[in-house]
Amino acid sequence: MKYYSTNKKVSGVSLSDAVIKGLAEDKGLFMPDHILEIPAMFYENIDKMSFEDMAYTAAYMLFGEDVHANMLKMIVHDTLNFDVPLVKVEENIYSLELFHGPTLAFKDVGGRFMSRMLSYFIQRQHDNDKLVNVLVATSGDTGSAVANGFLGVEGIHVYVLYPKGLVSPIQECQFTTLGQNITALEVDGTFDDCQALVKAAFMDDELNAKMKLTSANSINVARFLPQAFYYFYAYAQLKAISEAAANNMVVCVPSGNFGNITAGLFAKRMGLPIKRFIAANNRNDIFLEYLKTGEYKPRPSVSTIANAMDVGDPSNFARVLDLYGGSHQAISKEISGVSYTDERIAETLKTCKKETGYLLDPHGACGYRALKEMLQPGEVGVFLETAHPAKFLETVEGILGEKVEIPEKLQEFMKGEKKSEAMTKQFDDFKAYLLTSPQPSTKERE
Ligand SMILES: *Cc1c(COP(=O)(O)O)cnc(C)c1O
């Protein structure tokens, strides 16, 4: 499969180059040349398949031409070592719990898959003796999923840049206590400063001549495409309950950078019968505005209690546009939008707990509420519960006025010793730091 850029100036790129580069040279996002439909037989039997088997079938359609079958099977197996249960919240509304992985958020799926695929492609390259440096800027969740995905992976070093004092203590411990091949850099600045440092590093000739650099956010095809897997599993689990329900499935995705929902759009193109999508936003409602006006107007993000969706210029919007040939009408037919204030999110979290007993996180709360308000008669809704409520402990406990249980996995992170290096927001300092970092070749280290 070849990949082209959404800016259309680059095409014919191999999967391996697309994964290693992350972003195309014309600054567009990579898209596969075509999307293969999975034969109808697959959908007929899907409710009898294991999650891993159906994920492998989807992975084969996406990556089968470029990755050896056994290797691809291993990557899928390694990625999905946790469950993604579909849980009934109330009549016709289900939660797809994506938070049972190592860092308790859906980004574990893409983080793990990408780390394994990247190391496979690096090993296959001729200059495989050079250490690859993954730079990732985070406002909280991405850093932990990427760091945990890459932990202990041979030949790769990860630098997580995070804004000092602006991530929650629980989020911070998930990437500062790991050690090994993970270095946390505490930047004296905002998330935007962190991102600017990473971008400047990719542009710097001297740095790129000396060391191999790559990025690991959802612009990378190996990070966002595997997120398609669990849409199939949502359908399969619903079909096992009721075939009629499955065939009227509406999926609601709490969205920030729109990588997650775009993976769902790919699943639909692969033949998965999803009736329609709802993109749930917090007050950062650039997409909803686009649906209303046909104009895409990015603006600086505002901070909300569903902070993983505080995005003012969703990078994967370019992919959504590309999938529908730029047609506002076609997009509006398949995706609707909604936006909630912090007050609405808090109220929803509280009411849902009281009326159904189900504990939402602030992001999932947007998804649940959208289904309650927007489902049509006969439709059955599934919202993606993107993170465990305990990841937003202070917020959720504050809203409910009661203690939230912290899962064992999270407690383990909190016991570790925090280690990070202080960094200014000046690029010269960051560059000097990277240039003096040891770059052992894989061969020397073995
Ligand atoms: C990243 C994230 C989102 C937004 O996902 P996108 O793919 O960026 O749209 C939503 N909820 C949580 C908890 C997240 O971490």
The ligand as an SDF file (V2000), in Angstrom:
LIG
                    3D

 15 15  0  0  0  0  0  0  0  0999 V2000
   -6.8040   11.9660   23.4960 C   0  0  0  0  0  0  0  0  0  0  0  0
   -8.0980   11.8720   24.2210 C   0  0  0  0  0  0  0  0  0  0  0  0
   -9.3220   12.2110   23.6100 C   0  0  0  0  0  0  0  0  0  0  0  0
   -9.4010   12.7960   22.2180 C   0  0  0  0  0  0  0  0  0  0  0  0
   -9.0480   11.8550   21.2240 O   0  0  0  0  0  0  0  0  0  0  0  0
   -8.6790   12.3610   19.7420 P   0  0  0  0  0  0  0  0  0  0  0  0
   -8.2450   11.1420   19.0180 O   0  0  0  0  0  0  0  0  0  0  0  0
   -7.5660   13.3540   19.9130 O   0  0  0  0  0  0  0  0  0  0  0  0
   -9.9020   12.9750   19.1750 O   0  0  0  0  0  0  0  0  0  0  0  0
  -10.4990   12.0280   24.3300 C   0  0  0  0  0  0  0  0  0  0  0  0
  -10.4790   11.5520   25.5910 N   0  0  0  0  0  0  0  0  0  0  0  0
   -9.3230   11.2260   26.2100 C   0  0  0  0  0  0  0  0  0  0  0  0
   -9.3830   10.7240   27.6080 C   0  0  0  0  0  0  0  0  0  0  0  0
   -8.1020   11.3560   25.5530 C   0  0  0  0  0  0  0  0  0  0  0  0
   -6.9690   11.0550   26.1870 O   0  0  0  0  0  0  0  0  0  0  0  0
  1  2  1  0
  2  3  1  0
  2 14  2  0
  3  4  1  0
  3 10  2  0
  4  5  1  0
  5  6  1  0
  6  7  2  0
  6  8  1  0
  6  9  1  0
 10 11  1  0
 11 12  2  0
 12 13  1  0
 12 14  1  0
 14 15  1  0
M  END
$$$$
